[in-house]
Amino acid sequence: MAVELASLPDDPLELKKMVVSLYAKMESLIEEVVLLRGQQYGRKSEKSRVEEQRGEQPRLFDEESLAGGRDEVRTLSPEEAASYRVPVRSHARGRPRRRPLPEDLPRIEIEHDIPEAEKRCGCGGTLSRIGEETLEQLGIIPVRFYVLRHIRPKYACRSCDGVETEGATVKIAPPPQQLFAKSIVTPELLAWLLTSKYADGLPFYRVERIVQRSGVEISRESLCSWAIQGSHRCVPLLGLMRQELLAGPVIQADETRVQVLREPGRPASSKSYMWVYRGGDPEKPVVLFDYHPSRSAEVPLRFLKDYRGKLQTDGYKGYAELGNQPGIEHVGCWAHARRKFVEAAKVSPKGGAAEEALEFIRTLYEIESRAEQQKLGPEDVRQLRQKEALPILKVFKGWLEKKANETPPSMALGKAISYTLGQWDRLVRYVEDGRLRPDNNLAENAIRPFVVGRKAWLFSATPEGATASAAMYSLIETARANGLEPYHYLRYLFTRLLTMRPEDTFASLLPQNLKPADIVLPDPLAPPPSPSGG
């Protein structure tokens, strides 16, 4: 920044303040440059330098400090730090072994035998087979299409041929049910197309090429149309999933951008958003995506209308209004707070305050890891957190308040401290309920497949297409969260939608109400079973 000498203050105190201000701004700009270079060229891991070190690590504070609940952390001397260490579980690194191929895969057996002439022993006797050695290799048949040909015989009375007789008619069986009127798509094909795009991240122009390699011509427009029509068939299921989501005790929420080219009244470059909500019965989780052109607080307020329970999100201010709604308790996310200290550690001296903060957070997560390993129930988890996490949080808050007075707010560390203290009341609420997690990672993990897929297909052409994407991601990610394979579930779903009886309910088709054994369907190309008897 250029400063003219004439503009410098004459007062030495004012001049000193200006120098300090300019120096702080320079440090802030240097940090931004380092962070931007790290984002472009550096590692994407969020592990801190301390976590990446192998071997034993010194304890951050002693048990006496925790038991007394003091607001300051005692600094260990070099001699104490050298002898005061956390034991690290030892492990033996074995030789990697190839996993056996699944038993349910079909096997083609090829026998490699020696010539008959070699089956004679030198003594003149005949060699007997005493065993065998096997070698299994994995083969693949690329995408193979088949044509399902429905034949409906027609019947007429030959006696009435050419004679107009009352009651004479032609009889034929009713046509088979179709997913979409006058369409060639089958449940298997639709499930494969949707899995390719929404589970595997393949844009439809690549799927179109895969289909063409098999000698079949299906336009990209048809693929998009089938995806939209398929989402329309699933509307009743999505309504039931939303009901179960709102009935659960905890909902995690997150959002990410999506570009929609032809939104009415908006330029193609406008940013729209895909929101995700994860909740429902903890044993049968529900994941719902919701497309909306806006990122305003009105979107989650509308979607979570009538919800009563705990809502866990990051620090985006659009969620703050939800915490003011009757019956909703807003919970913060430690992963987002930690992420800011990771960024500060990248531009701070080794062993500085940012790494100290990360040690506090690491200790909190060690408690969570121990509870998970012991498979504790919600009440036991709550008691463990009250006993061990609360004292750490008390010490950590005192440390943050002290560092806040020593750190310029424009620095990366100052921003991390300010964010954490600003979110503190929400961040500590997880210790009050064992069903809560310390972070919002389950929602972030649910939205990650959408983010990965977006890198390939880049945008949605229309709002209707974005809404269809939200529906398909909802079904696929809920299936995954409940241990179902996406293709098998979608194939089962669309097959059942064709054959539903009046007494059947849509609730029986929800992914959270199914087990992997429930969605097994026969191979359409498998030979029919041989008739019994001889």
N, C-alpha and C positions, 0 to 999 in steps of 0.2 A: 504494500500500500504506500503510495507516494504521499509524503507529508511535507508541506512547504514550511521553511524555517519561520516565516512570518506568522504562521498559524500556531506555533508552539507557545504554550502558556509561559509567562514569566515566573509564576509561582513555582518553586521547586517541588512542593507537595503535589500540585496539579500535574506537573511534568512527570513525576514518579507514577501517579495514577495512570496517566496515559501510556507510559512505557509498560506498566504491568498489564493493562488492558490489551495493548497490541501484542505483547508476548503470549498472553493466553489465547488470543485469536490465532496467532501463528501456530501454536501447539495444536489447537483444534483442527486447523487446516492440514497440518502434517499428519495427524491421526486419520483424517478422512482419506488422504492420499494412500496411506499405508493400508487401510481397510479396503479401499477400492482395488488396489493392486492385489491384495490377498484374495478378494472375491473373484478377480479375473484369472489370476495365475496360480493361486495357492490351493491348498487342500480344502475340500468342502466339509471335512469332519468337524464336529462341534466339540471334540475332545480337547480339554485344556492341555497345556504342556505337562502339568503334573500328572494327569491321568495317562498320558502317553509314555511316561517313564516306566520302565520295567523294574521289578524288584520291590523292595519294601519302601514304605513312605512314612515320614514322621507324623505323629499325632498332632493335630492342630491345637487341642487343648486337653487338659487333664481331667480326670474324673472328679476331682475336688472342686474344680471350677463349675462343672455342671451341677453337682449336688447342691452347691451353695447358691446357684442361680445368680452369680455375680454378673454385673453389666460389662465387665471388661475381661479380656482374654489375656492371660499371663503369657508373656513372651518367653520362650524357652532359650536357655543359653546354648551355645554350640555344643558343649559337652553333654547337656541333657538331651538335646535333639538327636545326638549321635547314638545314644543308648535307649531312647524312648521311642519305640517303633510299633507299628501295627503288624501283627503276624499276617502273612499272606499264605493262602492255602497252596500247598505244593501239588504238583501234578506231574504225571509221567506222560510224555509225548510218545504215543505208539505209532507204529507204521500205518499209514493210511490203507484202508481196505476197501475194495470195490463193493458196493452194495449189491446184493443179489437182485436179479430182475424179477418183477412182480409175477407171482404164481398165476394170476388170472389172465395173463397175456396168452394168446394162442401160440402154440408151438408147432413148427414144421421140423420133423425129424429126418435127418439125412445120415444114413449109416455108411461108414467108410470101413470096409472089410478087406482083409487080405485075400489074395487069390487062393483057390482051393488047393492048388499044388503046394502052397506054403503051410498048409494046415497038417503037415506030416512031420513027425519028430524024426530025429536022426536015427533013433532006435527002430524005426518002422511003425511006431504007434501013431494013432490019430490024436491031434491036439483037441482038448476040450475047452469050451468057453468057460472061463472062471470069473468073468466080470467085464467091466467096460469103463472107459474114461469118457467124460462128456465135456464139451466146450460149448458154451452158450454165447451167441452173438445177437446183437439187437438190429433188427431190420425194420423198414418202414415202407408202407404203401402211401404215396402222396395223396392229397385230397382226391377222392374218387366219388364221382356223382353217379346216381342211378335214377331211373325214371320209374315212378310209381304209376302204373297203368291201371286205371279203374275201368272195368268192363261191366256194363249193365245190359244183359240180354233183354230184348223186346219180344213180347208175345202178342199174337193176334189169332182170331178164329178163322181157319181156312174156309169153313162152311159159309161164312159171311163175306167171302172175298168178292168184292164188286157189288155186294148187295147192301143197301142201306137198311139195316135191321136195328130196331130199338134195343139198346143195351150193348150193341157191338162196340168194342173198344180195343185199343192197344194198351197193354200193361207193361210196365217197366219199374224196376226198383228205384226208390228215391236216390238222388245224387248224394255222394258222401259229403260230410261236413267239411267246410273249408275255413281256414283262418281268415282269409280275405276273399271277397267275391271275385270270381274270374281271375284267380291268381294261381301261379304254378308253385308257390312256396309251400313247403311242408314244415311241420314242427322241427324236424331235424335240421333242415336248411336254415330256418330262421334263427334257431338257437346257435348254430355255428357262426352265422353272420354277425349276430349281436355279441357273441363271445369274442370274436376276432377284433371287433372295434372297441368294445367297452371293457373287456378284461385283458386283452392282449395289446391294446393301443394301436391297432392297425387302421389307418384311415380307409375309407371305402374305395378310394381309387386303387389302393394296393390290393384290397380284397377282390376288386374287379379284375385285376391282372392275374391273381391266383386262379380265379374261376376260368378265365380265358385260356390258361395253360392246359386246362382239362377239356378244351374244345367246346365250352359252353359260353354263350353270349348273354350276359346280364348287365344291363346298363347301371351306371352309378345312380341315376335318378330312381331306378327301381329299388335299389338297395336302400336309399334314403326313405323312399315311400314305405317300404316294408317295416323299417325301424319305427317310423312314426305310427303306422297302423298297429304294430305290435304293442307300442306303449298305450294306445287307446284301449286295447283289450285288457290291459293290466290296471286300469283306473280303479276298479273296485278293491283290488288288493292293496293299492297304495293308500286308499282311505282307511282300511283296517290297520295297516302298519302305522299310520299316523295316530290312530286311537291308542294303540299299544305303546307308542313312543311317549305320548302325553300321560299315560297312566303309570309310567315308571317313576322311581324316586330321584333319578339323576339324569340330566341331559347334558351332553357336551356339544358345543357348537363351534363352527369355524366357517370361513368363507375364502374364496379365491376368485380371481377375475376370469372372465370368459368374453371373447369377442363374438358378437352376433352382427352379421353384415347388414341384414335387411330388417332392422327394427323400425317400426313406424315413427316418423318424426325425429329420427336420430341419425347422425352420420355413421358411416360404416366403421370409423375408427373409434367410436365410443366404447367405453368399458362397461360391461355388464358383470354380474357376479353369480357364482354358483355357491349356494350355502349348503352346509351339511350339518345334520343333527344326529347324534348317536345316543340312544337311551333305551327305555323300555325295561323289561325284566332283565336283571343282570345275567340270568342263566340263559336267556333267549334274546340277545340284543337286536335292536332294530337300527338300521342306518338309512336315513332319508336325505335325499338331495332336493334342493329347491332352487330353480332358476328364477332370477329377478333382475331387471335392468338397473336396479338401484342398490346402493350399499347403506342406505339410511337405516336408522333404528326402527323405522316402521315395518321393515321386512321381518325381522325375528319377532317383533311384537305381534304382527298378524299371524305368523306361523304358529307361535306358541300361545296363542290366545287360550285362556282357560287352564293353562298349565299351572300346577302347584307342586313345587319341589325345588331341588337344587339345580342351578344352571352353572356349568363350568366353562369358562371361555378365556381367551387371552385378554390383553388390556385395551383392545380397541374400544373407543368411546361409544360406538354404536350399540354395544351391549349394556352400557351402564344404565340406560333407562329401564332395562328389564329388571335390574336389581331393585328398582323402586316399585315394582308391581306387587300387589298383595299376594302373599303366599309363595313368592319366589326368592330364594336366597342365592346371591351371586358369589361364586367361588372362583378364585384366581388360578393361574397356571405357573408353576415353578419352572417349567421348561423354558418359557419365554423370558422369565427373569434371568435364568441361568445363561441363556443365549446372549444376553447383553453383556454379561461379565466375560463370556468367552471372547466376544469381540474386543472388549477392553483389554483382555490379557494379551491379545495379539499385538497391541501397540503400547504395552506397558513393560517396564523392566521385569526380567525374570525374578520370580519370588516376590512380586509386588502385591499391592492390596487386591488387585483383581483376582489373583490366584488364591489369596486368603479367602475371599468371598466364595470362590468355587469349592474350596475345602469345606466350608460350612454346608453348602448345598449337597456336596458329595456325602457328607456324614448323614444328612437327612435321608438321602436315597439308600444308604446302607441299611437303615432301619426298615425301609420298605422292602428291600431285597430279603432281609432276614424274615420278615413276616410272610413273604411269598414262599420262601423255601420251607417254612414251617406249616404252610397252608392254614394259616389262622383264619377264623371266622371274623365277620365285621366287628363284633363287640370286642374280641380279643385284640384286633388291630387298633381299635380306638383306644383301648387301655394302654397298649404298647406306645402309641404316639403320645398320649398324655404323660406317660412316665418318662420317655426318652426324648421325643422330638420337641416338646414344649420348652424344656430348659435350653436346648440348643437355639431355638427360635428367639428366646428372650435375650441370650447372649448376642446372637447375630443382629438383632435390631439395635441393641446398644452400640455395637461395632459400626453399623451403617450410619447411625445418627452422628457418631463421632467423626467418621470419615466424610460425611456430608459437609461438615464445617471446614474441612481441610482441602476439599477437592473442588476445583472450578466446575460449575455446572455445564460448561460447554464441552468439557473433555468427555471422552468415551466412558471413563470410569464414573464421572459425575452423572452422566445420563443414566448409567446402569443403576447407580445408587438411588437417583431420583425416581426412576421407574419402580424399583422394588419397594421403596418407602411409600410411594403413592398407591401401590396396590396391596400394601401390607395387610390391611383388614381382610381382604379377600384371599390373600395367599395363605393365611394361617387357619382358615376355616376347615381345611381338609382334616385337621387333627380331631375335629368334633364328630366325625362320622366315618366309621370304618368302611362304608360302601364307597366313599370318595377316593379318588386317586390324587396324588400331589400335582398332577399335570393334566393337560388336555390332549395328551399324545394319541389316545384312541381315536379322537375325531380327526386329528392331523393324519394319522395313518389311513383312515377311511377315505380322506380326500386326496391322498397322494396318487392313487391310480388315475384319477381325473387329471391331475396336474401332469403326470407322465404322458397320458394320452393326448393332452392338449398340445404338447410339444410336437406331436406327429400330425394331427389333423388341424391344428392351428385355430380354427374358428368353427362356429355354427352358421349356416347360411340364413336361417330364419328363427324367430322365437319358438315356433312349433318344433323345430329340430332340437333346440336347446332344452325345451321341456321334455321331449322324448329322451334325450340324453340323461336328464335328471331321473326319469323313471327307470331307465335301464341300469344306471349306476346304483340306484336304490336297491333294486332286486339283487343285483350281482354282489354288491358289498355286504348286504344283509345275509346272503347265502354264504359268503366267505366267512363272515363273523360267526356263523353257526356250523362251520365245518363241512359245508356242501361244496362240491365242485361246480363252478358256474355253468358250464355247458350242460352237464347232466341235469342240473336243476331247471334250466330254461327249457330243455327238451321235454322234461317231465311236465313242466307247467303248461306249455302250449299244447302238448298232447292231451292233457286233462281238460284244458279249456274247450277242446273240440268234442269231448265225450262226456261232459258234465251232465248229470241227471238232476231233476228238480230237487231231490233231497240232498244233493251235495252242496257244500258251503265253500265260499271263497277262503274262509279261515283255514280250511284243510290244505290249501295250496300255498300258504305263507311259508317262506323259507325257514323262519324260526320255529315252525311247528313240525318240521320234517327232520328225519335222520338220513344219513347216506344210504342205508339199506332200503329206505322207502322210495327212492327215486330211480331204482334200477329198472331199465326198460330193455326188452329183447333187441338183439341186432336184427335190423330189417332184412339183411342179406344172409342171415344164418339159415342153413337148410332146415326144413320142417322136421320135427321129431318123427322117428320111424314108428309105424303103427305097432301096437302091442300084439303079442302072439306070433304065431308063425304061419 
